[in-house]
Amino acid sequence: MSTQLLLRNDFEGLTMTMPNERTRAVIQTGKFLLELSQDSSLPERIRRDAKFLLRHYPNPFQMLLAGRIEEASDPDASPMGPVFSSSTEISYHSPITYDTDAKVPR
């Protein structure tokens, strides 16, 4: 099978993920891992693995701060734009609304 065919099949039906959606997904994944790590109805191995993954997982503040830094960076340094957003709202240009959102002095 050709590489072009494989790439076309991989991208069919996919929509572009926006920085705010990616940021929200990472934050929600962290919350999900935390829930798993504390759920005593789950096997110990699952709880232990979730705790292990959370050990170096970014908290919401860190994710939103990363987005703020990327948004303020030189567009020539990253022509594709920011990967993460300073907000989980619809647009990464939206005002910050969560109390955990990044607050960077200007």
N, C-alpha and C positions, 0 to 999 in steps of 0.2 A: 504494500500500500504506500502511495507517495506521501511525502511530508505535507504537501499542499492539501491533499485530501484529508489527512489527519487533522491539520489545523482548521480547515473549514468545518469538519464535523465537531471539533471541540468548541467552536465559537457560535455555532448555529443556535439561535434562540436566546443567546445571552444578552443581557443589557448591561450597560456601563454602570459600575458602582461609583457613586459620588463619595468624596472624602467624608462628608458627614454621616453617610450610611455605613462606611467602613469603620469610622470611629465608634458609632453606636453599636455595631456588631462586636467589636473588640471589648467594649465596656460590658455589654450583655453577656458575652462569653465568660468574662471574669466573674460576674455575678452568678452565672450558672455553675461554674467550677466551685465557687464558694458554697453554694447550696449543696452540691454533691459532697463536698468535703465534710459537711456537717450533718448529713442525713444518716442517722443511725440505722435506718432500715436497709441501707445498702451494704454490700459486702465490704469488709475492711480494705481489701485491695483497691476497690474503686475509690473509697474515701482517701486512702493513702496516695493514690495516683493524682487525684485532684489537688491535694495539698502540695504534692511535689511540683505540679505544674504552676500552682499559684505562687510558689516561692519567689520566682523572678518575673511574675506577670505584672504588667503595668496597672496601677490603680487608675480610676477615672481622671483624677487630677493630672497625672503624668501623661495620659493619652491626650487630654485637651490642651495641655501645655505643648506637647509635641506638635499638635495641629497649629497652635498659635505661632510657634517658631517657624514652621514650614510656610505658613501664610505670609509671614513677614520676610521670608528669604528672597534672594535675588531670583527672578524668573529664569535668568540665563543659566543659573546653577542647576535648576531642575525644570527643564522645558515642559515636562508633562504636568507641572503644577503640584500642589500639595497632595500627599497620600492620605494624611489625616486632617481633621478639622478641629477648630477650637470650639465647635458647637456640634451637638447632635441634632440640631434643628434642620429644617428643609434645605437651607442654603448655608454654606460655610461662611457667608458674609452676614448671617443672622446675628443679632445681638446675643450675648451670653445669657443663658437663662437658668442654669443649674447652679446651686450653691457650691458644687465641686468643680465648676468650670474654671479653667485657667485664668488667672489674673496676673498679667505681666505688665509691669510699669512701662509706660511709653516714654 
